[in-house]
Structure formats: structure tokens, C-alpha cells
Amino acid sequence: MTRPRIPQVRPTLDGREAEAAARTIRDNWITEGPASREFARQLNALIDVPYGVFAPNGTLALALGLMALGIGPGDEVIVPNMTFVGSATSVLLAGGTPVFVDVDGETFQIDVTAAERAVTVRTRAIMPVHLYGSACDMRAVSACAARHGLKIIEDAAQGIGVTFDGRPVGGLGDVGCFSFFADKTLTTGEGGYVTCRDPAIHDRLLLLRNQGRRDRGSFVHPAIGYNFRITDVQAAIGLIQLTKLPSIIERKQRIWQAYRRRFASAAGLRVLAPIAGSNYVPFRCVVITEHAPELTRHLETCGIETRAVFYPLHRQPCFEALRDHEPARFDDRQYPNSIGGAEQGLCLPVYPDLSDEEVDYVADAVLDFIAQQ
Ligand SMILES: *Cc1c(COP(=O)(O)O)cnc(C)c1O
């Protein structure tokens, strides 16, 4: 008998999401309506913020947040070099320029000392990315932002349920952005959310996301805006997902702890852990080994799907024009930790539906490989 392949991610869905989506359709209200209002209310309570608006996905949530902060042509935004490409392309979408800084070699979170060095007269904002289920050091980020008069836009796409000093991430800067893509801790298929505390920013978010007007029925548009709305079908799915969130988080943590226990004495294998002051809602279980490519191949033959650690942004082919414009900012020597992380890191699955037996199977496969080195 062959074992079914273990995928990298699987959303935690059951009949309840299907029923909630169907109910929305039967109720004949599929654009933003009662379910969206309730989903937003519960998200604000969870993230501990007064305001939040939806966006179609995490990338557009970041772009919307940047626009609401007034980021535009000529403005630089500091972005960690190890993150999903959407963190940087959202800055381009808003008209600004992403400026990359390395991450810490131990934690893979933004290196705020490197951010300090990257500040210029054009820097307007810093985008801390809460990566792989840990918060980044928001005390250091906030101090840096205060020193240089920068806005803070948190990329909390992977950060629902993550806290720093006991406070939820995504509510610690000027705006916070979440993604509800299928591989995130809470999913609505596609979806995004932008939080803020300042009523003036909230007002700009509302105008920007709804065609520059406050009332849907009017064809008079006082401001330039776009359509960043979602549907109540997604919100209804999100409301069910929120009821599961505590158990999703607990199961992910248990799986990660099981891996960590199993790998505790494996020579040359490190498990990425949260920073001091952060709880942990593992997005993936990132392991670091000099033999990452070989381990990836070994696990593939065992029917276990891995994922690479994010490719360094400064090397991305899509940013060639930025590189040609300012080659000094794209020098490999500035990014040893994100380069090293991409070469030596790989992601093991931690989705809640993994059984204990499957977790053991994955851990056995990793340890078999390490024992042969
Ligand atoms: C998923 C993700 C995004 C983008 O979210 P989408 O909903 O896929 O557009 C941005 N940043 C990080 C760190 C992410 O993990």
C-alpha cells in the first residue's frame, strides 16, 4: 500500500464553511453586507484595533494601506529582503520604491540596525513583516520609526493570532495588513484586511476602497478611489474560520513542538523559533540545514512536499529595473542572512489536519536523512 502524499498546506475547511457560503447565497446578499460587518467587528476585537477594512487579498491590503498613508512616487519604503514578493510589489503598486534590508540570521525577522542604515531623506515608511509565525521586534521598529519620522505598515499577512509583548500584531503600527489566502492561518480563499487606529486614515481607507465615495448608491465621487471590496460569501466563510481559530492555532503549535522535540538532538539541523516577546503561530515549520537541497529531494521521494524559504528580494528577476537604477543597493554583501536562509532553509508542513502519525512520518524521514550525513 502506498501512503498518500503529504502536501505542504491544506486549509482547515469542513461542511460548516460550505453551509455558511450557501446560506449567504440563499439569503440573496452576496456583496459586502451583514456578514462582512460582523466579520470586521470580530476581527477588530481579535486584533484589538478600533478600525479595519477589507481588501481583495493581502497584496492589495498592503497597497491600500500604503496609499492611505500617502505613499506615492518618490517615496521609499523599507522592506525586509526575506519575505513574499507581494510585500515589495505592493509598494510599487502604490507608486513608491521598496528599499530592501537584510533580516536577522537567527530569527529571519527584519534587521532594524540595517533598516537604520537604509534611511534616506526620501524614506517615508518601514514595513516590518511578521514572518513564519513570529512577531518581529516591534519595540525596535517603533523606535527606528520615531527617530526618523517614518510611518509603520505591518505586513501581518502570516500574523493572525501572533502577539508581541502580549499585544496582537497588525495593531501595533499606523496600519496593519492581513491576508486570508488559502495557506494562511485563517482563510476565506482570497481576502485581505487593513487595520488602523487613526480615524483620518480610516476615512482615507474607506474612500480609496470604495470608488472615492462613502455611499454606495451615489455617482458623485468626491475623491479618487478604487474597488477593493470583497463578498459576503467570503466573510461568511471567515466567520466560521474565526470560531475555529483557537483550535487551529493550538494544533499548529502542537505539531511544531512535536517536530522540535524530535529534532532537538539532530546534528546540523536547526528549527526556526519565535523571537523573545513573541508567541508562536507557526506558518510553516522552517528547518535550517547545510543540506537543504538534498533534504528537499529526500523528502520528495518519501512523498512529503516541502517549500523553499522566500527567495531574496534583491535577487528577484522582476526587480531588475530597480537594480539597474541603484546597483549599490542590490549588492549581495548586504544580504548574507537572507541569502543564507534561502540556501539552507526549507519548510515542513504544519497544517492542523496533519495527524500525529503523519508528523512522526515526516520527522522520521528528516532524521533518517540527517543520520546519513
Ligand atoms: C501571503 C502573503 C502576502 C500576500 O497575501 P496575498 O493574499 O497572497 O496577496 C504578503 N506578505 C506575506 C508575508 C505573505 O505571506
The ligand as a Gaussian input file, in Angstrom:
#p B3LYP/6-31G(d) Opt

LIG

0 1
 C        0.633000      35.779000       1.697000
 C        1.496000      36.957000       1.939000
 C        1.269000      38.204000       1.321000
 C        0.267000      38.397000       0.216000
 O       -1.019000      37.999000       0.510000
 P       -1.973000      37.537000      -0.710000
 O       -3.300000      37.417000      -0.062000
 O       -1.428000      36.246000      -1.223000
 O       -1.925000      38.630000      -1.731000
 C        2.065000      39.263000       1.667000
 N        3.050000      39.135000       2.566000
 C        3.315000      37.972000       3.189000
 C        4.411000      37.912000       4.196000
 C        2.556000      36.843000       2.875000
 O        2.843000      35.671000       3.465000

